[in-house]
Amino acid sequence: MLAPTRGDAEVCRRFLAAGEFSGEVHTDVAAFCAALREPAAVLVIAEEALAGPAGHGIRDHVAEQPEWSAIPVIVFGGRHATHRLGALDRYDAYGRVTLLERPVRMAAFIGTLRLALEERRQQYRIRDLLAERAERIEQRDEFMAMLGHELRNPLAALMVTADVLASLPADSDQAGRCRGMIGTQARQIKRLLDDLADVSRINRRKLALEREPTDLRQVLRDAVAQVQDEIRRRNQCLHLDLDGPPVPLLADPLRLRQVFANLLTNATRYSPDGGAISVSLSVGRGLVQVAIQDNGAGVRAEALERIFEPFYQERDEHGRHVGLGIGLTLARTLVEMHAGSIGAHSDGPGRGTEFVVTLPLSAGGVPRAAATAAPTGAEAAPRGRHLLLIEDNQELADGLQHLLEARGHSVAVAHDGPAGLRAAAERRPDAVVLDIGLPGLDGCETARRLRRIDGLSGVRIIAVTGFGRDADRERSRRAGIDRHLVKPVSLAELERALGG
């Protein structure tokens, strides 16, 4: 406040005290102008003081404000000041001005000041929202850039390997290694897409667990198998301490494998070629702890508090972001859904990282041996089925036909809905595998019409599609589709779906 006269200064102090406001009352113009360099909620000034240096100071202060800021200015004017034509027009350069006539009444001053303070608080809330929005936009842009990087790497490897494979004899050892590389890179892309889909389900509270008696040791062995190729490729040493009797949990084995595969992927990614990774398990007091430790890049102390946050990306030794920032978020959520906890420890950059997962043991005894075993070729649906495959992607259709026929099935192929309906009426298949995004007549409508063909009302229909939202699954269910599988799908998964 600038109140150069003794009367205005006394009024201001009295009104501030009555309203229990905190404020500075200046009678000296130089002191007021110096105070403008500090943050302020509201400026109060006598009208006659605007003509001098104080007015210039306020105009400069207002001009320097960021876009979100419009600092309120209260001006004490002369009698009938508000009645003059265009009274406020001449204050435009001073920003958001409220004019109070002298003699200023306490109630009017306190009410005006409270409104001005609330307006200023709202501006600061807008500032915070804008800052948060800017941070989210930057985070989104970094995430999209990293997503492109994470997808391009395995895609580049797939394309190069496919070109190499085309130049090799099909039965050569190098061709076999190429086929293994293609499978590894394709599974990496699938894991990435699955993680993204699961994060979306978690955010919408749509992710549910399918609990069953589970042996944690077998879950860990399966998770290790998923990352073994990458560990071997980087010549890293993996030490497993998983011997002992089964460790019984009532859990979703698929989701726990996802947790530990993500942690192991992190360990191998942040460890150098030739680095060491260990997996150990300890049981006691109704709990089991799994520790995954590496001797890699380590984590800064301030980053340890944030690494489980969604889309938080740690930087490598060159300052570059690494990973998408979803694997650890997903791992923490899935562990907590199992009534467990997860923590991280590191002694700092270059000194490795340890993740410890704690889960409650089940009182139900030893789980079934097959509960968490990885699917194998022996777990196929009954062979010799007559199948109809409706898929508009020629290469995918050819590949699935080849794989299914190699398993003893006979497979007819159609590339759109009408052709599929004609083939179904002629061949009477035991089961139908179809895409949802078919041209013209889509998969859901094709399924409805299949059910109306004489003798096919009970035919088993499996959707293999790129549409994986809950709404897409519900649409499939309403169309009479028995199972909804999301591409890319493994042959074992498709065989299980065909078998019921």
N, C-alpha and C positions, 0 to 999 in steps of 0.2 A: 504494500500500500504506500502511495505517495500522498501525504497530506501536509502541504507546505505551511498551512496556517495552524495556529495553536488550537483553534476551535475544531477544525476537521480532525486533527490528530487525536484530540480528547474523545470526540464522538466515535472515531474508529476503535480506539482502545476499549471504550466502554461497551460498544456493540460486540466486539470480539469476545470480551469476557462474558457478556450476557449469553451469547450463543455457544460458549465453550469451544471456540475456534482457536486454532494455532495459526498465528500470522505475524508478519513483521510490518511495523508502521514506521515509515521513514518521513522525516521532515526535510531531509537534505537530498537534492536532486542527484548529486554525484553518488551518494550511498545507494539510492534507489536503482540507478543505472548499473552500478556494480552488482547489485543483488539480482539483476535480470540474467546474469550469467549462470545462476543456479536454477534447478528445476522449480517451477511454481505451478500451483493449481489454478489460481485466479489472480488477476491484477486489478487493483482498485486505485483510481487516480482522480484528483480534482480536475474539473474541466479546464481551468485557466492554466494548469501546468502542462497541458498537451502542446501548447504553443512553443515551448522551449525544448531543451535537450532531452527531457524525459519523453516527450512525444516522439522525437526522432528515435530514441532508444526502443520504445515500444514498437514502432513501425518496423525497425530492423529486426527486432526479436520475433515479431509475427511472421515476417518474410522468411526467416531462417527455419521456421517450424517444419517438421516432416509432414507428409501428406495426411497422416492420420490425426495430426494435432491441430486444434483450433482453440487456443487458450482463451477463456472468457475474460472480458475486460468490463469492469463496472466503473462508470463515470459519474461523479457528483456534478450535476449541472445547476444552473441558476433557476430561480423561480420561473415556473411555466416553461421550462426548457423542453419538455416533451410535447408542448402544444404548438411549437413552432413548425411551420411547414417544412418537411424534409429534414427534421431535426437530426435523424440518425444518418442521413446520406453523407454528411461531411465526416463521419467517423469510419467510412468503409475501409480506409487504409489501416485501421487499428484492429481489424478482425471482428470477432463476435462481441459487439458492444451492447451493454444494457445501461440505459440512462436513468438515473435516479435524481429527482428534484430536491434541492435544499428547501427548507430544512428536511433532512433525511430522517424518516421515522424508523425506529428500531425494528418493528415488525416487518416493514418493507425490506430493510437491509438484510435482516437475517434470512427471510424467505428467499430473496434474490440470491444471496450467497449460497444457500443450501442447494438451490436449483443449479447454480453454476458449478458447484463441487460435484454434484451427481453427473452433470454433463461431462465434466473432466474425467471422472472415474470411468464413464462409458467409453471415452476416447482411449483411455489406457487399456480397457478390455479389448477394444478393437485393435490396438497396437499389438497386444499379446496374441490375438487370433491371427493377425497378419503375419507375425513372426513365426507362429506355429505352422501356418499355411505355407510360408516360404520354405521352412525346414522340411515339411512333408513333400513339397514339390521337388526339392533337391534330393531328398531320399528316394522319391519315386524315379527320378531321372537316373540316379546312380543304380537303382535296382534294375531298371529296364536295360541299362547299358550292360550290367553284369549278367542279366538273364540272357541277353544276346551272346555274350562271351561264353557263358556256360553251355549254351546250345550249339554254338558254332564249333567249339572244340571237338566234341564227339562227332558232329556232322562232317567236319573236315576229315576226321580220321576214317569215317565210314566211306566217304567218297574216294579217298585215296586207296583204301584197302580194296574197295570194289574194283577200281581200275587195275590194281595189282593182280587181284584174283582172276580177272578176265584174261590176263596174259599167262596164266600158269596152267599146267596140267591138273585136272580136277583131283587126281589121286596123289598129288605130291604132298610132302610134309609141309611145305610153305603154304600151299593152298589150305591145308587144315588149320595152320596157325592163323591165316587170314579169316577163315570162317569163325574161329574163336574170337578174334579181335572184333569182328562185326557184331557178334552176340554181346560181347562186353560193352561196347559203346552204345548199342541199342538199349541195353538194360540200364545204363547210366542215364540216358534221356528219359526212359520210363520212370525211374526213381525220381528224377527232378519234377516231371509232370505230376506224378502222384503226390509229392510233397506239396506242390502248389495247390492242387485240388483239396488236399486235407487241411491246409491252412485256411482256405476259403470256407470249408465246412465248419471248422472250429470257430471262425469269426461269426458264423451264422448259427452256432450252437446245434449243428446238425450231425456232428460226428458221434457215433455210438460204438461202444465196445461189444464184442461177441466173446464173452468169457467162457472158458472151459478149463478143465484140469490140464495143467501145462508143466512141463519140466524145463526150468530155466536153463539148465546146462545145455539142453538140446537147442533152445532158442538161440543161445550164444554161438553154438557151433554153426547153426544155419546163417546167422548174421556174419560170422567170419567168412563163411563160404561165399557170401555175396561180394565181399571186397578182396578176396584172396588174390584174384588176378592182378588187381592194381598194386597190391603189396608186393607180389612177385615181380611185377614189371619194374618197380622202383628198387628192387633188391633190398627191401626192408626186412628186418628180422622181427618176426611175430612170436612172442612167448605166450603160450596159453597154459593157465593153471585151472583146468576145468575137470580134473579127475574127481571121482567120488560118486556117491549115490545120487539119484534124482533129487532135484530141489523143487518141491511141489508149490505151484502157484495156482490161484484161480484167476486167470488172465486171458487176454486176447493175444494169442501167440503171434499173429500177423503184425499187430501194432508194436509188440515188444521187439520183434525182429527189426522193425522199422527204426525204433529208438536206437538200438545198438549198432545197426548198420550205419546210421547217421553219425554216431559218435566215432565209429571206426573210420568212416570216410574222412571225418575231420582230422583224426589222428594221422592218417597217411598223407593227407593233403598238406598239413602244416609241418610234417617231418621231412628231413632231407632224404635224398636217395641214400640207401644204406643205413637209415635210421632204425631205431628200435621202438617197438610197440608191445605193451604187455596187457593181458586181460586176466584178471584174477577174481575169485569169488570167495566170499566168507559168509558163514551162517551163524546166527546166535540171537537169543532172546526173541524169537518169533519173527526175526527180520533177516533178509539177505542183502548183502552189499556186493555190487559189481564195480570194480575199479578198472578204468581204461586209461593207461598212462603212456605218454610218448616223450621222446627227448628232443622235440622239435622247437618251433619258433617261440613257444611260450606266449603269455598274455600279460599285458600291462595291468597294474593294479586297478587303475580307473576303468579299464575295459572289462575286468572281471565282473563288475557290478552291472554291466549292460549286455553281456554276450547272449543272454537269453531273451532279450527284447526283440520283438518282431522287426525284421529287416535291418537289424544292426549288423554292420559289416566291419570286421576288424581289418586293419591294414597289415600288409607284409613288410619286410625289411626295407622295401623300396618305396613305401608310402602308398601302395596301390591297394584298393579294396579287394578282398578275397572272398569268394562265396556269395550266396544270395542272402544270407541272414535269415533263413527260414528253418534250417535243419535243427538248430538248437532250440528254437521256439517250439517247434513241433515236438521235439523230444521231451522238453519240460512238460508240455501240456499232456502228452500221452502218459508220462510217468505219474503225474498228479492225478489223472483220471483213474489210475490203478492204485490210488491212495498211497503213493510213494513220493519220493523227493529226489532231486538231482542237484549236485553242487559241483563247482569247479575250483581248482587250486593251481596256482602257478607261482614260481619264485621270480618270475619276470621274464623279459625278452631273452630268447636264446636258451632258456632253462627248462623247457618242456611244460606240459600241461597234464593234469589228472582230472578226470571226470568220475564222480562216484554216484551211482544210482542205488537207492535204497528202496526195497519193496517188501510188503508184508507176506509172510509165508502162508500157505493154505493149510487149514486143519484137515483137509479132506484126504490126506494120504498121497501115495505115489500116483502121478497122473498116468493116463494111458500112453503107451510107447509111441503110438502113431499120432498123438495130439498135435505135436509140433514138427513132425518130420517133414522135410522138404519133399514136395511132390516128385515122383520119379515116373519113368516110363511104365513101370509095372502097375501104377495106380490108374490105369486108363479105364474109361468106360467100356462096356462090352463091345468087342470088335464086330466087324461085319455089318454095320448099320448102313442103311441107304440114306444119304444126306443130300439136301438141296442147299446150295450156297448162293445167296443173292447179294452181290457186291459189285458196285459200278467201277471200282478201282481194279483195272485189269491185272496189274502186277500183284496186288494183294490177293485177288481171287485165285490167280495161278499158284501163288505160294501156299495158300491155305489148302487148295485142292491137292497139291503135291504132298503136303505133310499129312493130311487126313487119309489120303489113299495109301500112303506108306504105313499107316497104322491099321490097314485092313478094311477101311470103309470104302464104299463106292460113293462118288460125289458127282452130282450134276451141278452145273454152274449157269446162272442167269445174271445179266448185268443191269436189269431194271425191274420194277414191280410187275408190270404186265407180263413180261417174259417169265418171271418167277411164278406167277399164278398159273400160266399155261403149263410150265414144267411140273408144278405140283399136281395139277389135275391129271397129267399124263403118267407121272412116275410114282405117285403116292409115297413120298419119302417118310422115313421114320422120324426125322427131325429136320428142322429148317434153321439155317444160320443166315441172318440177314443184317444188312446195314440199315440204319435209320435215315441217313441223309441221301436217299436214292433220288435220282432225277425224276421229275414228274410225280409219280405216285410214290410217296415216301414210305419208309419202312413200317410205320405204325398203321397206316391205312392198308398196306399190303398184308400185314398180320391180321387185321380185321377181316379182310376178304378171304384170306386163307382159311380162317375158321368156318367160313360159310360154305366151303367146298365139301360136297358129300364125302363122308369118310375121313375128313381131316379136322373135324372139330376139336379133337383131342391131341393133335400133333404137337410135339414139343418144339417151341420156337425160342431161339436164342438170338438176342440182339448183340452184335459186335459193332460198336459205334464210337465215334469221337465225341459224342454228346454225353457228358458225365455229370450234369447238375442234378440235384434232387428232383427238380421239376421234370427233367428229361426222363428220369427213372419212373416217376409217377405216370407220365404220359405213356411210357412203354407198358406199365402194369395195366392201365385202363384199356390199352389196345389188345390185351390178351397175351402179351409176351411173357414167357416164363422166367427168363433170366436176362439181365441187362449187363453186358460186359463192356468195359471202356477200352478202346484201343490205346496202346498196343496190347494185345492179349497173348499170353503164352499158350502153347499147345496143351500143356497139362491143365491149365485153367479152363480152356475150352472143352477138353475131354471130361472134366469134372462136371461142367455145366450140362453137357449132353447126357451124362449119366444120371442126372437128377440132383 
